[in-house]
Amino acid sequence: MLINHDTRCALDAVVDLVNTSAVGPEGGPGDTLTDLAAVRAFVGRHDVSGVGVLGEADLVAVRAVRERFAQAFSAGDATELAELLNALVAEAGTTPRLTDHDGYDWHVHYFAPGASVAEHLAADGGMALAFLVVAGERERLRRCEAPDCGRAFVDLSRNRSRRYCDGRTCGNRLHVAAYRARRKEAAS
């Protein structure tokens, strides 16, 4: 599946945003998007442009967008996901426009000029997820299969076989545990 740079950046931001909440059956790391400093850090990590001064209303709005994106990862089928994304993108007031700011080549922004950070995330992230639906790739929206994790990720592997949010942590931890269990069983 060919995904352009902007869509990939938007998908990464969606996943990171969803994963700022407590996730997984064990509760996960807890909510890490609890104040304006956390929103500013998120904006900086993802080079969200044109945000302006952030206030408490932005924190509340970004947390609401995060919940909507989390629902996208648990949508039952493409129709449910499409309805969710249509509403999210419409509420964000999408205004597609070409831009070449901050040294980046021409690309499309879907948020309106002067949009809040939540509208920016909803528009760009919603459109990135919509592109997956249009491409018939909704199944790439996944949750980590590690029993104590549940973090969101987008499976961009060629054969759609990724099972863990990070193979070096969750995947490796489960493989080592299975190996040790086999060794213990063989020794007894």
C-alpha positions in Angstrom: 0.0 0.0 0.0 1.4 3.4 -1.0 0.9 6.1 1.6 2.3 9.6 1.0 4.3 11.4 3.6 1.5 13.7 4.8 -0.9 10.9 5.2 1.7 8.9 7.1 2.4 11.8 9.4 -1.3 12.3 10.0 -1.7 8.5 10.8 1.2 8.7 13.2 -0.4 11.6 15.0 -3.7 9.8 15.2 -2.1 6.7 16.7 0.0 8.8 19.1 -3.1 10.8 20.2 -5.1 7.6 20.8 -2.3 6.1 22.8 -2.1 9.1 25.2 -5.2 7.6 26.9 -5.2 4.7 29.3 -5.3 1.6 27.1 -5.5 -2.1 27.3 -7.3 -4.4 29.7 -4.8 -3.7 32.5 -5.3 0.1 32.2 -2.1 0.9 30.4 0.2 3.7 31.4 -2.7 6.1 32.3 -3.8 9.2 30.6 -0.8 11.3 29.5 -2.8 14.1 27.9 -3.9 15.8 31.2 -2.7 19.4 30.8 -1.8 22.1 28.3 1.9 21.2 28.6 1.1 17.7 27.3 -0.9 19.2 24.4 2.0 21.5 23.6 4.4 18.5 23.7 2.1 16.6 21.3 1.9 19.5 18.9 5.7 19.8 19.0 6.2 16.1 18.5 4.1 16.1 15.4 5.0 19.5 14.0 1.4 20.7 14.0 1.5 24.0 12.2 -0.5 27.2 12.7 -1.8 26.3 16.2 -1.4 29.6 18.0 -1.9 30.1 21.7 -3.4 27.1 23.4 -6.0 27.3 26.2 -8.0 25.0 28.4 -10.7 24.7 25.8 -8.1 23.2 23.4 -7.2 20.5 26.0 -10.9 19.6 26.3 -11.4 19.6 22.5 -8.3 17.5 21.7 -9.3 15.0 24.3 -12.8 14.7 22.6 -11.1 14.2 19.2 -8.9 11.6 20.8 -12.0 9.7 21.9 -13.5 9.8 18.4 -10.3 8.5 17.0 -10.2 5.7 19.6 -13.7 4.8 18.4 -12.3 4.5 14.8 -10.0 1.7 16.0 -12.9 -0.3 17.4 -15.5 0.3 14.6 -17.3 -2.9 13.8 -17.2 -2.4 10.0 -16.4 0.0 7.2 -19.9 1.6 7.3 -19.6 2.4 11.0 -16.1 3.7 10.5 -17.2 5.8 7.5 -20.1 7.4 9.4 -17.8 8.2 12.3 -15.2 9.8 10.0 -17.7 11.7 7.9 -19.1 13.3 11.1 -15.6 14.0 12.5 -14.3 15.6 9.3 -17.6 17.6 8.7 -17.5 19.0 12.3 -13.9 20.0 11.8 -14.9 22.2 8.8 -12.5 20.8 6.3 -11.2 23.1 3.7 -8.7 21.3 1.5 -5.9 23.6 0.3 -2.5 23.3 -1.2 0.4 24.7 0.8 4.2 24.7 0.8 5.2 26.0 4.2 8.2 25.6 6.5 10.4 24.1 3.8 8.0 21.3 2.9 7.1 20.6 -0.7 3.5 21.1 -1.9 1.0 19.1 0.1 -2.7 19.3 1.1 -4.0 20.6 4.4 -7.6 19.7 5.2 -8.2 22.1 8.0 -9.5 25.6 7.6 -7.1 28.5 8.0 -7.3 29.6 11.7 -8.6 26.2 12.8 -8.0 25.1 16.4 -5.6 22.3 17.2 -8.5 19.9 17.7 -10.0 20.9 14.3 -6.6 20.5 12.7 -6.1 17.0 14.1 -9.7 16.0 13.3 -9.5 17.2 9.7 -6.1 15.8 8.8 -6.3 12.7 10.9 -9.9 12.0 9.8 -8.9 12.3 6.1 -5.9 10.0 6.6 -8.2 7.4 8.1 -10.7 8.0 5.3 -8.0 7.2 2.8 -7.6 3.8 4.4 -11.3 3.1 4.1 -11.3 4.2 0.4 -8.4 1.9 -0.3 -10.2 -1.0 1.4 -7.6 -1.2 4.1 -9.7 -0.6 7.2 -8.3 -3.8 8.7 -5.0 -2.1 9.1 -6.3 -0.2 12.1 -5.4 -2.4 14.9 -4.9 -2.8 18.7 -1.8 -4.6 20.1 -2.5 -8.2 20.8 -0.3 -8.3 23.9 -2.6 -9.1 26.8 -1.4 -6.2 28.9 -1.2 -3.6 26.2 -4.0 -2.8 23.7 -2.2 0.3 22.2 -3.4 1.4 18.8 -1.3 1.1 15.6 -1.7 1.1 11.9 -0.4 -2.1 10.3 1.6 -0.9 7.3 3.4 -4.2 6.8 3.2 -5.6 3.3 1.2 -8.7 4.2 -0.9 -7.1 7.0 0.6 -9.5 9.6 1.7 -7.2 12.4 0.2 -8.1 15.8 1.9 -5.9 18.3 2.3 -2.1 18.7 6.1 -2.6 18.9 7.8 -5.9 18.1 10.8 -4.9 20.2 8.7 -4.5 23.4 5.3 -6.3 23.3 6.2 -8.8 20.6 9.6 -9.7 22.0 8.3 -9.9 25.6 5.6 -12.4 24.6 8.0 -14.4 22.5 10.5 -14.6 25.4 7.7 -15.7 27.8 6.6 -18.4 25.3 10.2 -19.6 24.9 10.7 -19.7 28.7 7.5 -21.7 29.1 8.6 -24.2 26.5 12.0 -24.6 28.2 10.4 -25.0 31.6 8.0 -27.6 30.2 10.9 -29.5 28.4 12.9 -29.5 31.7 10.2 -31.1 33.8 
